[in-house]
């Protein structure tokens, strides 16, 4: 059952939190050899929480539902390593604010999901703790940095998860692994108790099997968006601006084909879809990554100088890069400002903006470059190319799975104006309803899904 179905069954007395938690723990034991999605499984704590909830008064909308949290988010009395050997023995004394809110809503915290080292990367490929695998194809990345969360949701070893998103780290793994990833308007979920990466861009978000599940999970943190109902929502059919120009200049052919089919389904349903030609901004992905390098580099500088061996090879390379000059920073910030202004202006005409979440399907584990659009690109530039803009703008954005291409998932990204989270989720429900449902991965087959 989905998160929403499980919550309803528990509320009606048809399902016990204890039984549901045991099912999740059995699933973790069966799938972890394939995935490595959990940094820490909180079996004892989860069983105790489930037992207490089974005999207690209903706490909230997530009563008895097992969820996971990214291993970047503090959990009292449970190791939180931030994907780094520097913090291998770090046991926080207090829960992060998001974890407290989850517990207040009745959720069972079943474990800590793997993350890219210090959340500084889009692959969840750890040189210290091993890579996390894509649930649809072992040997390929799940995306990152909330890769363990996406892999676990798709594998059915949690019913929802909370991850962090600085340049797309909720939406990227959702797109590459085949689930829903939702980054709400900046500030919707408190960041207290979360290791920062780049504070000017950091958000928390949720991952779940369906848009309704993501909305229910979000209800632990804020007033829920428009309740599930007609997939188009109470405002009627949304006006959609389809992002082209710079935005779709770098797309793998299989992603372009899947997105074209998605657009056609929307138009056949009567949705007004119009082209929005995004002006060229060749520095845009590098500009956001440059800001991350400046902010994350400053945060971790002293630790790196003290013991560079505690950083993996790709992070060590980043830490050794020369800092941006004032001139470079000025160019970067100007490029970001122009793109933010463009999308904000476009959202004065359209309810949502739509396009690919990630330009490619999941690359192989260990790949540091990818060939697309006639040239070789650094993989992190490609993974974050279409998501990071909405972090810089602080706008709500969601990725919805719409197809399998060669056996690997493709995601549609929808973004809206600040505070218009319910509009974004309504449009996502419609896209979800009109798209073919992805088959569940079958780990017993021992081969790729198609």
N, C-alpha and C positions, 0 to 999 in steps of 0.2 A: 504494500500500500504506500501511497505517497505521504508526504508530511501532513497535508491537509486531511487526507482520509484517516490517517493514524490518530491525529489529534481529535477528530470527530468520534472515532471508535472508542477512544479512551474516555472522552466526555460522556458517551452514552453507556459506558460500562461494558462494552463488547470486547474490549482489549485491555490487558493489564500492562502497565508500564514495565513491570518486572519481565513479563514474557517478551515484550518488544525489545527491551534492552538485551536480553539473552540472545535473541535472534541476531541483533546487530553484532554482538561480540562473537557469535559463531561465524558470521559472515566475514568479520575482520580476520579471524584465524584462517579461514579458507582462502582469502584473496590476497593477504599481505605478501605471500611469496611471489605473487605476480606483479604487485603494485608498489610496495613500499610507500604507502600513503600516510602512515602514522609515524610520527616521531615518538609519541608516548601514548599507549593505550591505557586509559584510566578505568580498568575493569572493576577494581574494588570500589573506587569512588562512585562509579556509575551504578553499580548494583545497590550500594547503600542509598543513593539518591532515589533510585527507582522504587526501592522498598518503602522509603519514607513517603514518596508521592502516592504510592498505591493505597496506603492506609490513611492519608491525610486529606485535608480540605483542598479542593481545586484551587490552584494558585493563579493560573492565567491561561492565555491562549495556547501555550506550548506545553501544557501540563503532561508530563510523562514522555515527551518526545525526545529521542536521543539526537543530539547535534554535536558537531565537532567544532573546534576553534583552531585557527592557525597558530603554529608554534612561534608566533611573534607577539602573542597576546598573553599577558600574565594570568596565571592560575595559582591561587594560594595553595601552598604545600605540594605543588606538582611542578616538576622540572619544566622550565621554559628556556630552551637553548637558543632560540632565534636562528636556528639553522647554522650555528657557529660553534666551533670547539672552544672559543673563548668563554662561552656561557654553558658549557656542558654540565656544570655542577650548579647552575643558577636555579634556585628554588624561591620564587617570590613569596613574600609574606601576605600579600593581599591580591585579591582578584582585580583584574582590570574592570573599569566601569561597564564595559560591554558584557563581560561575563556575569557580573552582578545582576545586570538587567535580564540576561537570559535565565538565570536561576530564579529571579523574581517572577518571571513569566512561566515558570514550571518546567523548563527544559532540563533534561539529563545531559550533562557534559560527558561525552563518552571517550574523548581523547583529543590529543593535539596533533594537528596535521602538519606534514612536512612542508618546508618552505625553502626557496632558494636562499642561499647563505645571506643572512642579514636582510632578506627580502630585496636584495639588490641584483635582480636579474629576472628574465622572463621564461626560464626553462625548468626550474626545480631539479637541477642536476648538481648534487652535492659531491665534492671531492672527499668529504669527510664521512658522510653518513650514507652514501650511495644515492644513485638517481631514483627518482620516482618515475614510473612508467605510465604511458598513456593507456587507459583502460581498453581502447579499441585496437591498439597495436603495441605489444611489448617491444621495447627497443626504440620507441619514439617518445618524445617529451610530452607531458600532460599540459605544458604551458606553465607560467609562473607569474609572480612568485607564490601564489596560492595554489600551487599545483596539486599538493596532497589533498586539499579540500575538494577540488573538482573531481579528482580521480575517485575519492571516497564516495562522493554523492552519486556519481555515475555507477559505481560498483554496488551501490546499495548498502554500504557499511556505515552510513549515517543518513539521516533524512534531510539534513541541511547543515550549513556551515557558515561561519563568519570568517572572512579573510580581509586582508588589507589591499589597497589599490592606490598606488602612487603614480603609475604611468599606464595602468591597465591591468593590474595584477589580480583582479577578480574576473574581469571580462575576458582576458586572454586565455586563461586556463578553461573557462567555461566554453569558449568557442572551440578550442583545440580538443577538449575532452568530451563535449557533447551535453552540457547542462545549461541552466540559466544562471547568469552572473549579473548581479545588479549593484551598481554604485550609486547611491542616492546623492541628492544635493549635499554639497560640502557642509559638514557639521551635524548631519542627521544622526550619526552614531558617534558617541564620545570616544576620543582617542586616548583618554587617561589610562595608563597602564599598558600602552602599546609602544614597542621600541620604534622610534622615529627613523625614517629614511630621509625624506626631504619634506620638512614640515609644511612648506608652502603648497605642497601637492598631495600630501597624505590624506587618504580617506579610509574608512572601513566600509565594507559591503557584504552582501550575502550571496551564497551559492545554493541552489536547490534544483529539484527535478523539474519543476514547472513554475510558471510565472505566479500562479496563485500561491504556491508553496513559498516563493520568495517574499511575496507580500505578507503572508502570515508570519514568516520569520521576522520580517521588519517590524511587525506590530509589537515586538518586545521592546523596541527602541523608540517608537514614535507612534502617534495616532495613525492607524492604518489608512492606506490609500483607499480609493474607491473600492467597495466590496466587490467580490467576484459576481458576475452576472452576465449580461450580454458582452460578448468579447470585444465589441467596439466601444463599450463604456457609455455612460449617460450623455456624453457630449456628441454622440453619433460618430460617423466614420471620420477618422482623423485626416487632416491635410498633411501629406508627407512630402518633404523635400528630399529628393534622392541625390546624394552627394557624388558629384563627378569631378572632372578636371583633375586637379592635384590629388584629390582624395582617392580616385580609382586608377591613377596612372601606373601604380605598381600593384598589380593583382595577378596571382597565378591563374592560368586559364580555367582550372577546375573550380576555383573560387568565383571567378567572374561568371561562369556558366550557372553555378548554383544560385548566385544572387540574382541573375537575370530571371531565372525561373521563379524565384521568390517574388520579385517585383511583378511578374506577370500574374501570379496568383492574387496578389493584392488588387491589381487593376481589374481582373476578372470579377472580383468581389465588389467592385464599385468604388474602391478607394481612389481618391484623387492623388496621383503621384506625378510630381513635376521635377524636372532636372534642375539641380543647383550646381552651377559650375564654380568650383572652388578655385580661386586664383593660385598660381604657383608659389609655393614657399619652400624652396629646396632645403632651407635650414631648419624647418619645423621639428622633425624628430630629433635631430642633433641638438636643437636649442633646449628642448625639455630635458634630454639626457644630460646636457651641459649643466643645467640648473641642479639636477640630481647630483651630478658629480661634485659640484661646489658645496652643496648642503650636506650630503652624506660624507664627502671627503673631510669636511671640517669636523663633523661629529666623531668620525673614527680615526682621525689623524694621529692622536696621541697613542692610541692602542697599536696602530700599525707601526709607528716608529719604535715602540717598545718591543714588539714581537711580531714581525711580519710573517713568521711561519704559521700564525694563527689565522691567516687569510688564505683562501684558495687561490689558484693561479689567476683566474679571471679578475677577481677582486683586487688581488695584489697589483695586477697590471693597471687597473683603474686608479688605485691609490698612488701609483708612481707617475701618473700623467701630470704634466705641468698644469697648474691652475689656470683658469681662464684669465685673460687680460681684461682690463676694464673695457677695452674696445670690443673684444669678443663677447663679453657679457652684455654689452649694450646692443650689439647686433642680435644676439639670441633673444633678449627680452623684447626687442622691437618686433621680431618675427612672431613671437608668441602673441603679443598684443594685437597684431594685425589679424591673426587667425581667430583669436577669441572674439574680436570685434565683428568679424565676418559672420561667424556662426550665431552670435547673439542677434545681429541684424536679421539674418535669415529666419530666426525663430520668431521674429515679429510677423512673418508671413505664414509660416508653417507650424503645425502643432508639434511635429517631430521631424528630425533629420535622420536619414537612414543610409546605411551602406554596410560594407563588410566590417566585421570586428577585427579580423586579422587577415592580411593579404595572402596568406599561405595556409595549408594544412600542417599538422604537427610534423616538424622536422625530426630526423634521427637524434637520439641522445649523443652528445659530444660534438654535434655540428656547430661550428662557430660562424659559418657563413652560409648563405643560401642563394641560389641562382633564381632570379625572377625578373621579368621585364627586360631581359637581354643583358643583365649584368649581375655581378656577384656583390651581395650586400652583407654587412655584419648582421648576424641573426637578430640581435637585440633591436637594431634599428627597424627591421621589418616587423617584428612582433609588436612593437609599441607604436608603430607609425600612425595608426588610425585611432588609437585609444587615448594617447597622452594629452591630446588637445582638450578633452573634456575634464581632465584633472586640472589643467591650468585654468580652465574657466569655472571649475567647481559645479558643473552642470550634471543633472541626473542622466545616467546612461545605462543601458542594459544590453546584454548579449543573449540571443535566443537561438538554439540550434535549429537549422532549417534543412540540412541535407547531410548525407555522407557522400564524399567524393573520393573514390578509390578506397573506400572502407574507412576513411577518417572524417571526423565531423567538420562542418562549416557553420559559422555563426553569423547572424544578422545583428548589427548594432543599431540601436535606436536611442536618440538623445533628445532632451527637451530643455525648456527654459528653467532657470533656477526656481526651485519651489514647485515646479509642475510635475512632480514625481508621479501623481496619479494618472496624468495624461500619458506619460511614457509607459507606465505599466499597462494601461488600457490598450495602447497600440501594440505592445508586446504580446498581450493575450490574443489579439486578433492575428498577428503574424504566426503565433504558436498554433492556433487553431487551424490555420490554412496551410500549414507545413506538414509534411509527412513525419510521423513520430519515429524517432530513431530506434532501431532494435537495441535491446539490452546486450551488452557484451557477454559472451559465453566463454568463461575462462577454461571450461572443460574441453573446448574444441582444440585448444592449443594452436590456433592459427588466427589470422586476421579476420576481422568482421567485415561483412560487405552487405 
